Amino acid sequence: MSQRVPFIKPKFPRPEVLAEDLKRIYANNYYSNNGPVYHEFKRQLEAYLGQNLHAAMVSNATLGLMLGMKAAFGETGDTGKRYVAVPSFTFSAGPLAIRWCGFEPIFFDIDPDTTQPSLASFRRLLEEYEDQLAGVLLVNNFGIGNEQIGEWERLLKEHNLPLVIDSAPGFGSAYADGALLGGRGMCEVFSFHATKPYGIGEGGLVTSKDPKITAMVESLKNFGFNDEKLTDVMGVNAKITELDCAIGLRILAGYADTLKDRRETYRYYEKSLQHQDIRFLPRAVTAAIQFTTIMVPAQKRPQVLSNLKEDDIEARTYYAPPVHVHPLFRSTPKVSLKHTEEISQQVVSLPLHPDMDRSTVDRICDIVMNSL
């Protein structure tokens, strides 16, 4: 029987290494609440990203989205505007965070060639709903930096709409100008979940060029406390532990090699999957690369997935179904989502692991090619 190939295989520090970190945390007598390891992690993340960015770490990215949007969009009662525009082709965390913030999501479409949020679709939404929009939650799908980010920022500035960017799997990815993700919009949010290329178990990161945004996130994540430890905004408990930060420091030390390895494996997939029915995403190799995403004809995808499963290879279909199909969001307002619905039936995400053996990639590619 063939050896099982899991979809995700996190690269984690060895237990004996973490034991040394635990000794340090124990000696500090600081386990949470932005202790010394937190501040070291924060400094190193800011140095890695550059661009004079400010960072605030939280316990997970969904809370990061909630707090980032609350800092950027304000309270629902401040303006009376109720909607936040977001693509439906995304993970449900973003639309859920919008609702937790007291707003309602309103869905727009993607570009079928890139799977990134469609400017043309958003312009149609803007024509109908501008007076009701509190802001936009843009998504860097698959961690790929949106090539039109400058156009998005200019358009939203023209209409006085704040922008938050969900860059969940994109820590280490680059925009088209070469700058790392993290410095666009009012803030960007990253996930450090174990399934991400930069996975520490659980954790999230909010970055901004505006220190007021990250200072607000720091307050919001700690019960809304001000400098006098008095609650003056509606906060939560979203603090990250010192152990999570220590794991993050260990992973950051070798992250350049991690990205190099993942991109080399991705290129091998590209070379091995040359077929008229297979399409790769543009500029994907500039991303951190969580997994290898391809698009195949919708009518052929069931056979591809079935054959992979039969050989004990895990694959996924991001994002199928798209969020507007989920029961909680079926009545959510939207403009035409033609491309979202088409692309969600074509995407196949294939395993990509640290130090992945080329024979394993060959096995996966042979199954895909023989299924078309």
Secondary structure, DSSP 4 states (H G I P E B T S, - for coil): -PPPB-S-------HHHHHHHHHHHHHHT--SSS-HHHHHHHHHHHHHH-TT-EEEEES-HHHHHHHHHHHHH--HHHH---EEEEESSS-THHHHHHHHTT-EEEEE-B-TTT-SBPHHHHHHHHHHHGGGEEEEEEE-GGGPPPTTHHHHHHHHHHTT--EEEE-TT-TT-B-TTSPBTTSSSSEEEEE-BTTSSS--BS-EEEEES-HHHHHHHHHHTBTTB-TTS-B-S---B-PPPHHHHHHHHHHHHTHHHHHHHHHHHHHHHHHH---TT-EEPTTGGGS--SSEEEE--TTTHHHHHHHHHHTTB--B-TTSS-GGGSGGGTTS-B---HHHHHHTTTEEEE---TT--HHHHHHHHHHHHHT-
